[in-house]
Every structure is written in structure tokens, then in C-alpha cells.
């Protein structure tokens, strides 16, 4: 059985086989968690992301973790801009399910709160979508995943994630 947990941590230092990056469509770095992951992984990550050709909203692509020694892989997924997309919940759920598809052969994955920063997705709504998407995916798929971590940056976000679980 896979454990789903909510934790407060720095995702760039979190122990997981795979960490997820809340990326922009270029995949070439940005602010928030995206910038933090790019800084922690080093310039090799930028070179690897250039080869991926960007990504559409809801899509997920994988690279090595490079200088992030607590993870083996990074999955880059593009969350929806809350007020700009016609179906933000569906697109946000795709971020989680497409990331889980890529991580199915690993033991652990850690997600940030995708789209809740500058993309403006309300944390409570995003947490509900994330938890539902993860639970549905786990019920529908045979996986090696033992742990799915929802990583909060603040204590307030952690409480919202715990409530959603």
C-alpha cells in the first residue's frame, strides 16, 4: 500500500527518488519552486531542459536531478494559471497523474503545491484536486511507489494539505 503524506520541507533537500518541479512552459527555470530547483540542480539541469522542447499545461517530462543529491530524477510539470484556463482543475489533475505515470517505477515521489504561487490557484482547491488525483491514480495503477509526499513550503499550506488528506 502506498502512503500519501503531507510534510513541510524544502523540496530541493527532500529525500525522494523523484521530486516534481512546478515549471513554466519553457521548462527553463523561473521563480518560486522552479527557480529553487534549477539553482539547486545546477547548470546541467538547464542544458537538459533545453533538449525537452518545453511542455504544455498538464504535461510532464523527466530529467536527472544532477546536483540535488536527495533525489534521482526531477519531473517537470506545467500547472494551469488559475484564472486563465477554462478547466483548471482538470489540467491540474493532469499534472499529478502525468507525473505519477513517469514515476511509477520508483519508490517515492514528492510534489510541491503546483500552481499555488504566481499561477494563483487557491491552496485549498489545489490541495483537494491533488489528493483526489493521487488517490485515483493509485487506485487505478499498479506501481512500485511506496510513498507520495505533498510538500508544503509554509505551515499554513501544510495545514491545508493535511485537511485535504
C-alpha positions as CSV (number, residue, x, y, z in Angstrom):
1,X,0.0,0.0,0.0
2,X,1.3,3.5,-0.9
3,X,1.5,6.1,1.9
4,X,0.3,9.6,1.0
5,X,1.7,12.2,3.4
6,X,1.8,16.0,3.8
7,X,5.0,17.4,5.0
8,X,6.7,20.8,5.4
9,X,10.1,20.8,3.8
10,X,12.4,22.3,1.2
11,X,11.7,20.1,-1.8
12,X,15.2,20.6,-3.1
13,X,16.5,18.8,0.1
14,X,13.7,16.3,0.5
15,X,14.5,12.6,0.4
16,X,12.6,11.1,-2.5
17,X,13.5,9.2,-5.6
18,X,11.7,11.7,-7.7
19,X,10.8,15.3,-7.0
20,X,8.4,17.3,-9.1
21,X,9.1,20.8,-10.4
22,X,6.2,23.2,-10.8
23,X,7.7,24.5,-14.1
24,X,6.7,27.1,-16.7
25,X,6.0,26.0,-20.3
26,X,9.6,26.7,-21.4
27,X,11.0,24.4,-18.6
28,X,14.0,26.7,-18.5
29,X,13.6,28.0,-14.9
30,X,11.6,30.7,-13.3
31,X,10.6,31.9,-9.9
32,X,9.3,30.0,-6.8
33,X,9.9,26.3,-6.6
34,X,11.0,26.2,-10.3
35,X,13.9,28.7,-9.6
36,X,14.9,26.9,-6.4
37,X,15.1,23.5,-8.1
38,X,17.1,25.0,-11.0
39,X,19.5,26.7,-8.6
40,X,19.9,23.5,-6.5
41,X,20.3,21.2,-9.5
42,X,22.9,23.4,-11.2
43,X,23.5,24.4,-14.8
44,X,23.3,20.8,-16.1
45,X,19.5,20.9,-15.5
46,X,19.1,23.9,-17.7
47,X,21.0,22.1,-20.5
48,X,18.9,19.0,-20.1
49,X,15.6,21.0,-20.1
50,X,16.6,22.8,-23.3
51,X,16.6,19.4,-25.0
52,X,13.0,18.7,-23.9
53,X,11.4,21.4,-26.1
54,X,9.1,22.9,-23.5
55,X,5.8,21.4,-22.3
56,X,2.1,22.2,-22.4
57,X,-0.1,22.7,-19.4
58,X,-0.7,19.4,-17.7
59,X,2.2,17.7,-19.4
60,X,5.1,16.2,-17.5
61,X,8.7,15.5,-18.6
62,X,11.6,13.9,-16.7
63,X,15.3,14.7,-16.3
64,X,18.1,13.7,-13.9
65,X,18.3,15.5,-10.6
66,X,22.0,16.5,-11.2
67,X,23.3,18.3,-8.1
68,X,20.2,17.6,-6.0
69,X,21.6,14.6,-4.1
70,X,18.4,13.7,-2.2
71,X,16.6,12.7,-5.4
72,X,17.5,10.7,-8.6
73,X,15.1,12.4,-11.0
74,X,13.1,15.6,-11.5
75,X,9.7,15.6,-13.2
76,X,8.8,19.0,-14.7
77,X,5.1,19.7,-15.0
78,X,3.3,22.8,-16.1
79,X,0.4,23.8,-13.9
80,X,-2.5,25.9,-15.1
81,X,-2.8,29.6,-14.5
82,X,-5.9,29.6,-12.3
83,X,-7.9,32.5,-13.9
84,X,-6.6,32.0,-17.5
85,X,-7.6,28.3,-18.2
86,X,-11.1,27.1,-18.9
87,X,-10.6,23.8,-17.0
88,X,-8.0,24.5,-14.3
89,X,-9.0,21.5,-12.1
90,X,-8.7,19.0,-15.0
91,X,-5.4,20.5,-16.1
92,X,-4.0,20.5,-12.5
93,X,-5.1,16.9,-12.0
94,X,-3.2,16.0,-15.2
95,X,0.0,17.5,-13.7
96,X,-0.3,14.9,-10.9
97,X,-1.4,11.9,-13.0
98,X,1.2,12.5,-15.8
99,X,3.9,12.9,-13.2
100,X,2.8,9.7,-11.4
101,X,2.9,7.9,-14.8
102,X,6.5,8.8,-15.2
103,X,7.4,7.9,-11.5
104,X,5.5,4.6,-11.4
105,X,8.8,2.6,-11.4
106,X,10.3,4.5,-8.5
107,X,9.6,4.1,-4.7
108,X,8.9,7.7,-3.8
109,X,7.8,11.0,-5.3
110,X,7.5,14.5,-3.8
111,X,5.1,17.1,-5.2
112,X,5.1,20.8,-4.4
113,X,1.8,22.7,-4.3
114,X,1.6,23.0,-8.1
115,X,0.1,26.3,-9.4
116,X,-0.5,27.9,-6.0
117,X,2.2,30.5,-6.3
118,X,2.2,33.1,-9.1
119,X,-0.3,31.0,-11.1
120,X,-2.9,31.9,-8.4
121,X,-4.6,28.6,-7.7
122,X,-6.2,28.8,-4.3
123,X,-4.3,26.3,-2.0
124,X,-7.4,24.6,-0.6
125,X,-8.8,24.0,-4.1
126,X,-5.4,22.9,-5.4
127,X,-4.9,20.5,-2.4
128,X,-8.3,18.9,-3.0
129,X,-7.5,18.3,-6.7
130,X,-4.0,17.0,-5.8
131,X,-5.3,14.5,-3.2
132,X,-8.1,13.3,-5.5
133,X,-5.8,12.9,-8.5
134,X,-3.2,11.0,-6.5
135,X,-5.8,8.7,-4.8
136,X,-7.5,7.9,-8.1
137,X,-4.2,7.2,-9.9
138,X,-3.0,4.9,-7.1
139,X,-6.3,3.0,-7.2
140,X,-6.1,2.6,-11.0
141,X,-2.4,1.7,-11.4
142,X,0.0,-1.0,-10.4
143,X,3.1,0.8,-9.1
144,X,6.2,0.4,-7.1
145,X,5.5,3.7,-5.3
146,X,5.6,3.3,-1.6
147,X,5.3,7.0,-0.7
148,X,3.7,10.1,-2.3
149,X,4.7,13.2,-0.4
150,X,2.8,16.5,-0.8
151,X,5.4,19.1,0.3
152,X,4.3,22.4,1.8
153,X,6.6,25.4,1.9
154,X,4.7,27.0,4.9
155,X,3.0,25.9,8.0
156,X,-0.3,27.3,6.7
157,X,-0.1,25.3,3.5
158,X,0.8,22.2,5.4
159,X,-2.4,22.5,7.4
160,X,-4.4,22.9,4.2
161,X,-2.7,19.8,2.7
162,X,-3.4,17.8,5.9
163,X,-7.0,18.8,5.8
164,X,-7.3,17.6,2.2
165,X,-5.9,14.2,3.2
